[in-house]
Amino acid sequence: MVVAKIKALYYAAAATTALAGILHLIIASNVLGFAPPIGIFFIIAGIAQLFWVVPIIRRWGRIWYYVGIGGTIVLIILFVITRLPNNPIFGRAAPIDPMGIAIEGLEAAFIGLSIVIIVYEKKRRQLSGKAASGNV
């Protein structure tokens, strides 16, 4: 039962980043024709988020989780900056639309789930270390 819950945690984190990546690719297809640099950015972000399913599902370790969290934080910061008036990227505030809100929610969920995974793995290592040394 516990193993199934732990697996679900990894799959949930992978699903959140995959869905955010798919939504980024949808946005890219919508803007590529009239704003190629923005479209290319969304393609790169979408592919990176889809790739990040692999390190989560395969449990590549903390370094990968931290990089995924960091990259996702950068995407959230860029979203916030581009929604501010007179921002340095567009010079005007980009609209806040349902797709953007969905992506940001998925990215926030990915960060939260990744943190839970890191904490879980750290506690599991501590417990296995105590068991190996006979201190349990």
C-alpha positions as CSV (number, residue, x, y, z in Angstrom):
1,M,0.0,0.0,0.0
2,V,2.8,2.4,0.9
3,V,4.8,1.5,-2.2
4,A,1.8,2.3,-4.4
5,K,1.4,5.7,-2.7
6,I,5.0,6.5,-3.2
7,K,4.9,5.4,-6.9
8,A,1.8,7.6,-7.3
9,L,3.8,10.6,-6.0
10,Y,6.4,10.1,-8.7
11,Y,3.8,9.7,-11.4
12,A,1.9,12.7,-10.2
13,A,5.0,14.9,-10.4
14,A,5.8,13.5,-13.9
15,A,2.2,14.1,-15.0
16,T,2.3,17.8,-13.9
17,T,5.4,18.6,-15.8
18,A,4.3,16.6,-18.8
19,L,1.0,18.4,-19.0
20,A,2.7,21.8,-18.6
21,G,5.0,20.8,-21.4
22,I,2.2,19.8,-23.7
23,L,0.4,23.1,-23.0
24,H,3.6,25.0,-23.8
25,L,3.8,23.2,-27.1
26,I,0.2,24.1,-27.8
27,I,0.9,27.7,-27.2
28,A,4.0,27.5,-29.4
29,S,1.9,26.2,-32.3
30,N,-0.5,29.1,-31.8
31,V,2.2,31.9,-31.8
32,L,5.0,30.5,-34.0
33,G,3.6,32.1,-37.2
34,F,3.4,35.6,-35.9
35,A,6.0,35.6,-33.1
36,P,8.8,33.1,-33.9
37,P,11.1,33.9,-31.0
38,I,8.3,33.4,-28.5
39,G,7.2,30.3,-30.3
40,I,10.7,28.9,-30.2
41,F,10.9,29.7,-26.4
42,F,7.7,27.8,-25.8
43,I,8.9,24.8,-27.9
44,I,12.1,24.6,-25.8
45,A,10.2,25.0,-22.6
46,G,7.7,22.3,-23.6
47,I,10.3,19.8,-24.7
48,A,12.3,20.4,-21.5
49,Q,9.2,19.8,-19.4
50,L,8.3,16.6,-21.4
51,F,11.9,15.4,-21.0
52,W,11.7,15.9,-17.2
53,V,9.3,13.1,-17.0
54,V,12.2,10.7,-17.4
55,P,14.3,11.7,-14.4
56,I,11.2,11.7,-12.2
57,I,9.9,8.3,-13.3
58,R,13.3,6.7,-13.4
59,R,14.2,8.3,-10.1
60,W,17.6,9.7,-11.3
61,G,18.1,11.5,-8.0
62,R,18.2,14.8,-6.1
63,I,20.4,16.7,-8.5
64,W,17.9,16.1,-11.3
65,Y,15.0,17.0,-9.0
66,Y,16.8,20.3,-8.0
67,V,17.5,21.2,-11.7
68,G,13.8,20.5,-12.5
69,I,12.6,22.7,-9.7
70,G,15.1,25.4,-10.6
71,G,14.1,25.4,-14.3
72,T,10.4,25.4,-13.4
73,I,10.9,28.4,-11.0
74,V,12.6,30.2,-13.9
75,L,9.5,29.6,-16.1
76,I,7.2,30.9,-13.3
77,I,9.4,34.0,-12.8
78,L,9.3,34.7,-16.6
79,F,5.5,34.3,-16.6
80,V,5.2,36.8,-13.7
81,I,7.7,39.3,-15.3
82,T,5.9,39.3,-18.6
83,R,2.6,40.1,-16.9
84,L,3.9,43.3,-15.4
85,P,3.4,46.6,-17.2
86,N,6.6,48.1,-18.8
87,N,8.4,44.8,-18.3
88,P,11.9,44.4,-19.9
89,I,10.8,41.5,-22.2
90,F,7.8,42.8,-24.0
91,G,7.6,46.4,-22.7
92,R,3.9,45.8,-21.9
93,A,1.9,43.4,-19.9
94,A,1.0,40.1,-21.6
95,P,-2.5,38.9,-21.0
96,I,-3.3,36.5,-18.2
97,D,-5.4,33.7,-19.8
98,P,-6.7,30.4,-18.6
99,M,-4.0,28.4,-20.4
100,G,-1.3,30.4,-18.6
101,I,-3.0,29.9,-15.3
102,A,-3.2,26.2,-15.9
103,I,0.4,26.0,-16.8
104,E,1.5,27.9,-13.7
105,G,-0.7,25.8,-11.5
106,L,0.8,22.6,-13.0
107,E,4.3,24.0,-12.5
108,A,3.6,24.9,-8.9
109,A,2.3,21.4,-8.3
110,F,5.4,20.0,-9.9
111,I,7.6,22.0,-7.6
112,G,5.6,20.9,-4.5
113,L,5.6,17.3,-5.5
114,S,9.3,17.3,-6.3
115,I,10.0,18.8,-2.8
116,V,8.0,16.0,-1.3
117,I,9.9,13.5,-3.3
118,I,13.2,15.0,-2.1
119,V,12.1,14.9,1.5
120,Y,10.8,11.3,1.2
121,E,14.1,10.1,-0.4
122,K,16.2,11.9,2.3
123,K,14.2,10.3,5.1
124,R,14.3,6.9,3.4
125,R,18.1,7.1,3.2
126,Q,18.3,8.2,6.8
127,L,16.2,5.2,7.9
128,S,18.1,2.7,5.8
129,G,21.4,4.1,7.2
130,K,20.2,3.6,10.8
131,A,19.0,0.1,10.0
132,A,22.4,-0.8,8.4
133,S,24.2,0.5,11.5
134,G,21.9,-1.3,13.9
135,N,20.5,1.9,15.5
136,V,16.9,1.1,14.9
